[in-house]
Amino acid sequence: MQKRTGDGVNNPTDDKALLHAILDATVDSIILSDETGTIIRVNTTACTMFGYSESELIGQNVKIIMPAEYAIAHDGYMKTHLETGEHKIIGKGRDLEGQIKDGKTFPLHLSVGRTEIGGKPVFVSILHDLTQRKAAQAALARSQRLDAIGQMTGGVAHDFNNLLTVVIGNLELLEMRGVGANQRALIRDALDAAQLGADLTSRLMIFARKSNLAPIRSDLREVCEDALAILKRTLGSPFIIKIDFADDLKPVMIDPVQFQSALMNLALNARDAMGDKGELLISVTNVSIDDSYMAQEIDIKPGEYVRLSVSDDGDGMSPETQKHAFEPFFTTKTDSGGTGLGLAMVHGFVRQSGGHVTLYSEPGLGTSIGLYFPALSQSAEALPDTAPKSIVPGRRALGRGETVLVVEDNPKVRKLTVERIRDLGFDVEAAENGEDAYAMLKSGVQADILFSDLVMPGALNGYDLAAKVNAEYPNVKVLLTSGYASDVVTSGMAHDRLYDILHKPYRQSDLANRLQALLAEDSDG
């Protein structure tokens, strides 16, 4: 007697159709095989996943979709299970690799169940493609590693800037106080070397996302075109540069100088990868990133972006090289003098600009690097250009009895700063933190200029101290300094106005220029 369900009768044909529908609707691959490993049924997803048609899989051994190392072990597992009943993978999931028709392998998760049909065992294998998950895990690990390296690098560079400030300052003071020609030559060499160290820390700050950017509203098409003339001369005639710039690009907020430097770094890396000749494609286009967009970086926010892509037909990168490509001092060009900071600087600049970086490369097929910058709405107001304005250096003796209150927690930097400012003709008072400086002013110390470090221990940072001074001593001018970049440091500090910031390590002429500018404000008033 047939079993009734509702108003109808279960029909074997209907059951078979329903099973077909369930199998084909499943997003994972399902493969049924007998005790010999012969495939007796597959769903549509399995055919797509492994690149075979259904007829090519039915009747084949399941080893057809396994890499050699798994295929060799398969028969032994099956024999042991059938003879002993041992459940090594039956009812348990495990991660392994599958092999598609063209021989390429990919990661997957396999779970196997067993049933019996007509008294004979049938194995049901469910396979889930782990490619996207593995890529996301690798991206997360890479992002976390770069963040950790960036934090460490930023801290080291900040401390190194303080050391260079002392070295450069003392050398300049020594030179200004009278030395012979031979000693002066030695001092100049030492200053040049110290300046190279300052340039290095500046590049490390870019990687650590702590550089001093000057972003303005920009059209990437125009910024790229400005750099192309230099780029073509730099690469030379053996290299063909092709461009593909969209006409309707949305504006972005970037530092054009740093962007062009990033583009040059990517192009020079591509040139080295291409050898004696090659083809470079530079493209710029709008990109909308939503839930359906699959990006290599897993921490990208949905929204509208403008993407710069630089692609070459060079040697490509191995998976291991890709893993470390954006780390500072990692280079494959040690014989040609590579520093390993080019891609690190690119990564830091883009991330500090609110964007992200993707890298795709295949050994022998070339490399493509994408820089994604958040797009501005067409109605967004352009921010003021924050690039420092140049000031004509003044004469050495600037002070005319004015007093500068120096606030610096590093004792060596504080001692040097006092000497440098005195050498410019000012009277100097000094404090090691914001609380002491404020107490000195409250006790009656007369100061015309406050020159304070931004990041200090205690309750008052540079901004807090400046705010108190502005409120209670409005005639005191304020100049701040920091070994960090202002656009990074200030983001975590509450303040209601912008201040001029002198970045360490600075030269004596830089200090003179800023103090002269403050004095000029009084003269203009």
CORMO-V853975 format. One record per helix or strand. SS is the DSSP state (2 for helix, 1 for strand). FROM is the first residue (numbers start at 0). TO is the last residue. If there is no record, write none. Layout:
# CORMO-V853975
((SS,FROM,TO) (SS,FROM,TO))
This chain:
# CORMO-V853975
((1,3,4) (1,7,8) (2,11,24) (1,28,33) (1,37,41) (2,43,49) (2,53,56) (1,60,60) (2,61,64) (2,67,83) (1,89,89) (1,92,98) (1,104,116) (1,119,128) (2,130,175) (2,180,206) (1,215,217) (2,219,234) (1,238,244) (1,251,253) (2,255,273) (1,277,288) (1,302,311) (2,318,323) (2,333,335) (2,341,351) (1,355,361) (1,365,374) (1,402,406) (2,410,422) (1,426,430) (2,433,441) (1,448,452) (2,461,471) (1,476,481) (2,485,491) (1,500,502) (2,507,523))
